[in-house]
């Protein structure tokens, strides 16, 4: 895997700040990779939510701005991965105090002679599945913004070393081509010690992730086969993700190329092929084949899905989305909000409230779950007008997406630093001469769309 000199230099600078930690060696022989895990329950039955009164410790999550993460990385040189090694920088679970909350970074490096870049996301998905099924462990959100809570009931039986062993054992068992796995935890303190290091590591991770995305990219017009995913049915029984080259699942942990590999390795698993079929509405992303498969896989609940719109027959949402779009009737425009943003939006609710409204596999017109990668796609909400219909978003999200937002509209999209109240937003858009005024207003006045 070749990264640019700039990324390599950035990684060297950040890694030079990483202190030494405690090193553990896991069993690597396939017959013994599960040794010592007999006292921890594993599997789907342990998928759980850990509420605050039950919590022993919390790793990542909203308190730390959703900046904690885990990153799986394919290494092309076998000598750079020590199979079974676990490094913990910072406190282990037994050194933590009940109620502690701290930021983390988990880096999982792997190697296999027959593995290539296309397998990276499949490995990442297996890590997610492994974490989901650990007794007393709640793992929520995408890898970019991971949030982990540990129940008091397992505090004396579970450790970061054991969590790494579970992931190591699952990867070795489920992916025979994978020959080496090494992991490293960087754990901050309750006062935020090492947070700057974690943020630096996250920047490296995001830069590398962008390179991987570019090298495995397609466009929707290039293919006749889309893919579906029902991994989240345990949380959202009627939810079906539709994966195309330019519509990335809201969790952000799989792309079109990742879906291809996942389906090839496990054809009876949670991903499946969706023939595009007849194009019913190219602008909205409405395909006959998608409707048919979504209806079948959603327990015959969702009859029609449009991929490129927030407004009507939107895709269903699970609960792991990184961000969401929402219709703002007062200005006939669309707003964006990410999970990190804790303030109110122009429709008077916070992200947490919005997430509760639209998650669980429901289809809610006027709202749509999003991934950050999806917002960088050329097909991003083109059925609604794309970026020329976006009128509001949190400032940090706008900065994060700066390269994706057309230059002619960038300064005309309001942020929480400009305004939040609909009346003020309307005035802002008119003064800035946002394209929405001419394209979607009538004689200088917004006319709301009837969604019902």
C-alpha positions as CSV (number, residue, x, y, z in Angstrom):
1,X,0.0,0.0,0.0
2,X,1.6,3.2,-1.1
3,X,0.6,6.5,0.6
4,X,1.9,9.9,-0.4
5,X,5.1,11.3,1.1
6,X,3.0,13.9,3.0
7,X,0.9,11.2,4.7
8,X,4.0,9.1,5.5
9,X,5.7,12.2,7.0
10,X,2.6,13.0,9.0
11,X,2.4,9.5,10.4
12,X,6.1,9.5,11.4
13,X,5.6,12.8,13.3
14,X,2.5,11.5,15.2
15,X,4.0,8.0,15.9
16,X,7.2,9.7,17.3
17,X,4.9,11.0,20.1
18,X,3.5,7.6,21.0
19,X,4.9,6.4,24.3
20,X,5.8,2.8,25.2
21,X,3.0,0.7,26.6
22,X,2.3,-2.7,28.2
23,X,2.9,-5.6,25.7
24,X,0.9,-8.8,25.8
25,X,1.3,-11.9,23.6
26,X,-1.8,-13.8,22.5
27,X,-1.9,-17.4,21.4
28,X,-1.5,-17.6,17.6
29,X,-2.1,-21.3,16.9
30,X,-5.6,-21.7,15.5
31,X,-6.3,-24.4,18.0
32,X,-5.6,-22.1,20.9
33,X,-6.7,-18.6,19.9
34,X,-9.8,-18.9,22.1
35,X,-7.9,-20.2,25.1
36,X,-8.7,-18.1,28.2
37,X,-11.9,-16.7,26.9
38,X,-14.2,-19.3,28.5
39,X,-15.5,-16.9,31.2
40,X,-16.8,-14.3,28.7
41,X,-20.0,-14.8,26.7
42,X,-19.7,-14.4,22.9
43,X,-22.2,-14.2,20.1
44,X,-25.4,-12.4,19.0
45,X,-27.2,-13.1,22.2
46,X,-24.9,-10.7,24.0
47,X,-25.7,-7.7,21.7
48,X,-26.6,-5.1,24.3
49,X,-27.0,-1.6,25.4
50,X,-25.2,-0.5,28.6
51,X,-27.0,2.3,30.3
52,X,-25.2,4.8,32.5
53,X,-26.3,3.3,35.9
54,X,-25.0,-0.1,34.7
55,X,-21.7,1.2,33.3
56,X,-18.3,0.4,34.7
57,X,-16.3,2.5,32.2
58,X,-16.9,4.3,29.0
59,X,-14.4,4.6,26.1
60,X,-15.0,7.3,23.5
61,X,-18.5,8.6,22.7
62,X,-20.1,12.0,23.1
63,X,-18.1,13.2,26.1
64,X,-15.0,13.2,23.9
65,X,-16.6,14.7,20.8
66,X,-16.9,11.4,19.0
67,X,-13.2,11.6,18.1
68,X,-12.3,8.1,19.4
69,X,-11.9,5.5,16.7
70,X,-10.6,2.2,15.5
71,X,-8.7,1.6,12.3
72,X,-8.1,-1.7,10.5
73,X,-5.1,-1.5,8.2
74,X,-3.8,-4.0,5.6
75,X,0.0,-4.1,5.9
76,X,1.9,-5.2,2.7
77,X,5.0,-6.4,4.6
78,X,4.8,-9.4,6.8
79,X,7.8,-8.3,8.9
80,X,5.9,-5.2,10.1
81,X,3.2,-7.2,11.8
82,X,3.8,-9.3,15.0
83,X,1.1,-11.8,15.1
84,X,-0.8,-11.9,18.4
85,X,0.9,-8.8,19.9
86,X,-1.3,-6.4,21.9
87,X,0.0,-3.1,23.1
88,X,-1.9,-1.0,25.7
89,X,-0.8,2.6,26.1
90,X,-2.6,4.0,29.1
91,X,-4.7,2.3,31.8
92,X,-6.0,-1.3,31.5
93,X,-9.6,-2.0,32.7
94,X,-8.4,-3.1,36.2
95,X,-6.7,0.2,36.6
96,X,-9.8,2.2,35.8
97,X,-12.4,3.4,38.3
98,X,-16.1,2.8,38.1
99,X,-17.7,5.7,36.2
100,X,-14.5,6.6,34.3
101,X,-14.9,8.0,30.7
102,X,-11.8,8.4,28.5
103,X,-10.9,8.7,24.8
104,X,-9.3,5.8,22.9
105,X,-7.7,4.9,19.6
106,X,-7.5,1.2,18.5
107,X,-5.3,0.3,15.6
108,X,-5.6,-3.2,14.2
109,X,-2.9,-4.1,11.6
110,X,-3.1,-7.3,9.6
111,X,-1.3,-9.2,6.9
112,X,-2.0,-12.1,4.6
113,X,-0.2,-13.2,1.5
114,X,-3.4,-13.5,-0.5
115,X,-5.1,-10.4,0.9
116,X,-5.4,-7.1,-1.1
117,X,-6.8,-3.7,-0.5
118,X,-10.3,-4.9,-1.4
119,X,-10.3,-7.0,1.8
120,X,-9.7,-4.1,4.1
121,X,-13.3,-3.3,4.7
122,X,-14.3,-6.9,5.1
123,X,-11.8,-7.3,7.9
124,X,-13.2,-4.1,9.5
125,X,-16.7,-5.5,9.4
126,X,-15.5,-8.7,11.1
127,X,-14.0,-6.5,13.9
128,X,-17.3,-4.7,14.3
129,X,-19.2,-8.1,14.5
130,X,-16.7,-9.3,17.1
131,X,-17.1,-6.3,19.3
132,X,-20.9,-6.4,19.0
133,X,-21.0,-9.9,20.4
134,X,-19.0,-9.5,23.6
135,X,-20.8,-10.1,26.9
136,X,-21.3,-6.8,28.8
137,X,-19.8,-4.6,26.0
138,X,-21.8,-2.0,24.1
139,X,-20.1,-0.9,20.9
140,X,-22.0,1.9,19.1
141,X,-21.4,4.0,16.1
142,X,-19.0,3.7,13.1
143,X,-15.2,3.2,13.4
144,X,-14.7,6.9,12.9
145,X,-16.7,7.8,16.0
146,X,-16.7,4.6,18.1
147,X,-18.4,4.6,21.5
148,X,-17.8,1.7,23.9
149,X,-19.3,1.0,27.3
150,X,-18.5,-1.9,29.7
151,X,-21.0,-3.3,32.1
152,X,-20.2,-3.6,35.8
153,X,-21.1,-7.3,35.6
154,X,-18.0,-8.1,33.5
155,X,-15.5,-5.5,34.9
156,X,-13.6,-8.2,36.8
157,X,-13.5,-10.6,33.7
158,X,-12.9,-8.3,30.8
159,X,-9.9,-6.4,29.7
160,X,-8.6,-4.6,26.7
161,X,-6.2,-7.5,26.2
162,X,-9.2,-9.9,26.2
163,X,-11.2,-7.7,23.8
164,X,-8.2,-7.8,21.4
165,X,-7.9,-11.6,21.8
166,X,-11.6,-11.9,20.9
167,X,-11.1,-9.8,17.8
168,X,-7.9,-11.7,16.9
169,X,-9.5,-15.1,17.4
170,X,-12.6,-14.1,15.3
171,X,-10.4,-12.8,12.4
172,X,-8.2,-15.9,12.4
173,X,-11.2,-18.2,12.5
174,X,-13.4,-16.5,10.0
175,X,-10.7,-15.4,7.5
176,X,-8.3,-18.2,6.8
177,X,-6.4,-16.0,4.3
178,X,-5.5,-13.6,7.2
179,X,-2.2,-14.8,8.7
180,X,-1.1,-12.1,11.2
181,X,-3.0,-9.7,13.4
182,X,-1.5,-7.1,15.8
183,X,-3.4,-4.5,17.8
184,X,-2.6,-1.4,19.8
185,X,-4.8,0.6,22.2
186,X,-4.1,4.2,23.1
187,X,-6.2,5.1,26.1
188,X,-6.5,8.6,27.4
189,X,-7.4,9.7,30.9
190,X,-10.5,11.1,32.5
191,X,-8.8,14.5,32.3
192,X,-8.1,14.1,28.6
193,X,-4.5,13.1,28.8
194,X,-3.3,11.8,25.4
195,X,-6.4,13.3,23.7
196,X,-4.1,15.3,21.4
197,X,-2.2,12.2,20.5
198,X,-5.5,10.3,19.7
199,X,-6.6,13.3,17.6
200,X,-3.3,13.1,15.7
201,X,-3.6,9.4,15.1
202,X,-7.2,10.0,13.9
203,X,-6.0,12.5,11.4
204,X,-3.5,10.0,10.0
205,X,-6.3,7.3,9.9
206,X,-8.7,9.6,8.0
207,X,-6.0,10.6,5.5
208,X,-5.2,6.9,4.8
209,X,-8.8,6.1,4.6
210,X,-9.3,8.7,1.8
211,X,-6.5,7.1,-0.2
212,X,-8.1,3.6,0.1
213,X,-11.4,5.0,-1.0
214,X,-10.0,6.6,-4.1
215,X,-8.1,3.4,-5.1
216,X,-11.3,1.2,-4.7
217,X,-13.8,3.7,-6.3
218,X,-16.5,3.1,-8.9
219,X,-19.5,5.1,-10.2
220,X,-23.1,4.0,-10.2
221,X,-23.3,4.1,-14.0
222,X,-20.3,1.7,-14.2
223,X,-22.2,-1.3,-12.8
224,X,-25.4,-3.3,-13.2
225,X,-25.3,-4.8,-9.8
226,X,-25.8,-3.1,-6.5
227,X,-25.6,-4.8,-3.1
228,X,-27.7,-4.9,0.1
229,X,-26.8,-5.3,3.7
230,X,-28.9,-6.5,6.6
231,X,-26.2,-6.6,9.3
232,X,-28.2,-4.2,11.5
233,X,-31.5,-6.3,11.5
234,X,-30.8,-7.2,15.2
235,X,-31.3,-3.5,16.0
236,X,-33.7,-2.6,13.1
237,X,-35.7,-5.6,11.8
238,X,-37.1,-3.8,8.7
239,X,-33.9,-2.0,7.8
240,X,-32.1,-2.7,4.5
241,X,-29.0,-0.8,3.4
242,X,-28.6,-0.4,-0.3
243,X,-24.9,-0.1,-1.3
244,X,-23.9,1.4,-4.6
245,X,-20.6,2.8,-5.8
246,X,-21.8,6.2,-4.8
247,X,-24.2,5.6,-1.9
248,X,-22.2,4.5,1.1
249,X,-24.0,3.0,4.1
250,X,-24.5,5.5,6.9
251,X,-22.3,3.5,9.3
252,X,-19.4,4.3,6.9
253,X,-17.8,0.9,7.4
254,X,-18.3,-0.6,4.0
255,X,-18.1,0.6,0.4
256,X,-19.2,-1.0,-2.8
257,X,-15.9,-2.7,-3.3
258,X,-16.1,-4.0,0.3
259,X,-19.6,-5.4,-0.4
260,X,-18.3,-7.3,-3.4
261,X,-15.6,-9.0,-1.3
262,X,-18.0,-9.6,1.6
263,X,-20.5,-11.3,-0.7
264,X,-17.8,-13.4,-2.4
265,X,-16.3,-14.6,0.9
266,X,-19.7,-15.2,2.6
267,X,-22.5,-15.5,0.0
268,X,-25.0,-16.7,2.6
269,X,-24.2,-13.8,4.9
270,X,-25.7,-10.4,5.5
271,X,-24.7,-8.9,2.1
272,X,-26.5,-9.8,-1.1
273,X,-26.7,-8.8,-4.7
274,X,-29.3,-6.4,-6.0
275,X,-29.8,-6.2,-9.8
276,X,-30.4,-2.5,-10.7
277,X,-33.2,-3.4,-13.0
278,X,-35.2,-0.7,-14.8
279,X,-34.3,2.9,-14.0
280,X,-37.6,4.5,-12.9
281,X,-36.1,7.9,-12.0
282,X,-32.4,8.5,-12.6
283,X,-32.3,11.8,-10.7
284,X,-33.9,10.5,-7.5
285,X,-32.1,7.1,-7.7
286,X,-35.2,5.0,-8.1
287,X,-34.6,1.5,-9.5
288,X,-37.1,-1.3,-10.0
289,X,-34.6,-4.0,-8.9
290,X,-33.9,-2.1,-5.6
291,X,-37.6,-1.8,-4.8
292,X,-38.1,-5.5,-5.3
293,X,-35.2,-6.6,-3.1
294,X,-35.8,-4.1,-0.4
295,X,-39.5,-5.1,-0.2
296,X,-38.4,-8.7,0.2
297,X,-35.7,-8.1,2.8
298,X,-37.7,-5.6,4.9
299,X,-40.3,-8.1,5.8
300,X,-42.6,-6.7,3.1
301,X,-42.8,-3.3,4.8
302,X,-40.8,-0.9,2.6
303,X,-42.3,-0.9,-0.9
304,X,-40.3,1.9,-2.6
305,X,-36.9,3.5,-2.1
306,X,-35.2,6.4,-3.7
307,X,-31.5,6.5,-3.1
308,X,-30.5,10.1,-3.9
309,X,-33.1,12.1,-2.0
310,X,-34.1,13.2,1.5
311,X,-37.6,14.2,0.5
312,X,-39.7,11.2,-0.5
313,X,-39.5,7.4,-0.1
314,X,-36.1,7.8,1.5
315,X,-33.9,4.8,2.5
316,X,-34.5,3.3,5.9
317,X,-32.2,4.1,8.8
318,X,-30.7,1.7,11.4
319,X,-29.1,3.8,14.2
320,X,-25.4,3.8,13.4
321,X,-25.5,6.8,11.0
322,X,-22.6,9.3,11.2
323,X,-24.9,12.2,10.2
324,X,-28.3,13.0,8.8
325,X,-30.0,15.3,6.4
326,X,-33.3,17.0,7.3
327,X,-35.9,19.1,5.4
328,X,-36.4,22.7,6.7
329,X,-39.9,23.8,5.5
330,X,-39.3,27.4,6.5
331,X,-36.7,27.9,3.8
332,X,-37.6,24.9,1.5
333,X,-34.0,23.7,2.0
334,X,-32.1,20.9,3.5
335,X,-29.9,20.9,6.6
336,X,-27.1,18.5,7.6
337,X,-26.1,17.5,11.1
338,X,-23.4,15.1,12.4
339,X,-23.3,13.0,15.5
340,X,-20.6,15.2,17.1
341,X,-22.8,18.3,17.1
342,X,-24.7,18.6,20.3
343,X,-26.6,21.8,19.7
344,X,-30.1,22.5,18.2
345,X,-30.8,22.5,14.5
346,X,-33.0,24.9,12.6
347,X,-36.0,22.5,13.0
348,X,-35.7,22.9,16.8
349,X,-34.3,19.5,17.7
350,X,-30.9,18.0,18.4
351,X,-29.2,15.2,16.6
352,X,-29.9,12.8,19.4
353,X,-33.7,13.5,19.2
354,X,-33.6,13.2,15.4
355,X,-31.7,9.9,15.6
356,X,-34.4,8.5,17.9
357,X,-37.1,9.6,15.4
358,X,-35.7,8.1,12.3
359,X,-33.7,5.0,13.5
360,X,-34.9,1.4,14.0
361,X,-35.5,0.6,10.3
362,X,-38.1,3.3,9.7
363,X,-38.6,5.2,6.5
364,X,-39.3,8.9,7.4
365,X,-39.8,11.3,4.5
366,X,-37.8,14.5,5.0
367,X,-35.0,12.8,6.9
368,X,-32.1,10.6,5.8
369,X,-29.2,8.9,7.5
370,X,-25.8,9.7,6.0
371,X,-22.2,8.8,6.2
372,X,-19.5,11.4,5.8
373,X,-18.1,9.5,2.8
374,X,-21.5,9.5,1.2
375,X,-21.6,13.3,1.4
376,X,-18.5,13.4,-0.7
377,X,-20.2,11.5,-3.5
378,X,-21.2,13.1,-6.8
379,X,-24.7,11.5,-6.3
380,X,-25.1,13.2,-2.9
381,X,-28.8,14.2,-2.7
382,X,-28.9,15.0,-6.4
383,X,-32.6,14.2,-6.5
384,X,-33.1,17.2,-4.2
385,X,-30.7,19.6,-5.9
386,X,-27.5,18.3,-4.3
387,X,-25.3,20.9,-2.6
388,X,-27.3,23.7,-4.1
389,X,-30.2,22.7,-1.8
390,X,-28.1,22.5,1.4
391,X,-28.6,25.6,3.5
392,X,-27.3,24.8,7.0
393,X,-24.8,22.5,8.8
394,X,-22.5,22.6,11.8
395,X,-19.3,24.5,11.3
396,X,-16.9,21.6,12.0
397,X,-18.8,19.4,9.5
398,X,-18.6,22.1,6.9
399,X,-14.8,22.3,7.4
400,X,-14.5,18.5,7.2
401,X,-16.4,18.5,3.8
402,X,-14.8,21.7,2.4
403,X,-13.2,19.8,-0.6
404,X,-16.6,18.3,-1.5
405,X,-18.7,21.4,-1.4
406,X,-18.8,23.4,-4.6
407,X,-16.9,26.6,-4.3
408,X,-19.8,28.8,-5.6
409,X,-22.0,27.7,-2.7
410,X,-19.6,27.1,0.2
411,X,-19.8,30.6,1.7
412,X,-23.6,30.7,1.2
413,X,-24.3,27.7,3.4
414,X,-25.0,28.8,7.0
415,X,-23.5,27.2,10.1
416,X,-24.4,27.1,13.7
417,X,-22.0,30.1,14.0
418,X,-24.1,32.1,11.7
419,X,-27.7,31.3,12.7
420,X,-30.0,28.6,13.9
421,X,-33.5,30.2,14.0
422,X,-35.4,29.7,10.8
423,X,-36.1,33.4,10.4
424,X,-32.5,34.3,10.7
425,X,-31.6,31.5,8.3
426,X,-34.0,32.8,5.7
427,X,-32.5,36.3,6.0
428,X,-28.9,34.8,5.7
429,X,-29.8,32.9,2.6
430,X,-31.4,35.9,0.9
431,X,-28.4,38.2,1.8
432,X,-25.9,35.7,0.6
433,X,-27.9,35.0,-2.6
434,X,-27.9,31.3,-2.0
435,X,-28.9,29.4,-5.2
436,X,-31.9,28.1,-3.4
437,X,-33.5,31.6,-3.6
438,X,-33.7,31.5,-7.3
439,X,-34.1,27.8,-7.9
440,X,-36.4,26.7,-5.1
441,X,-38.2,29.8,-3.8
442,X,-41.0,31.6,-5.6
443,X,-40.7,35.3,-6.0
444,X,-38.2,35.5,-3.2
445,X,-40.4,33.5,-0.8
446,X,-39.9,29.8,0.3
447,X,-42.8,27.5,-0.6
448,X,-42.6,24.3,1.5
449,X,-43.0,21.0,-0.2
450,X,-45.9,18.8,0.9
451,X,-44.3,15.5,2.1
452,X,-47.5,13.8,3.0
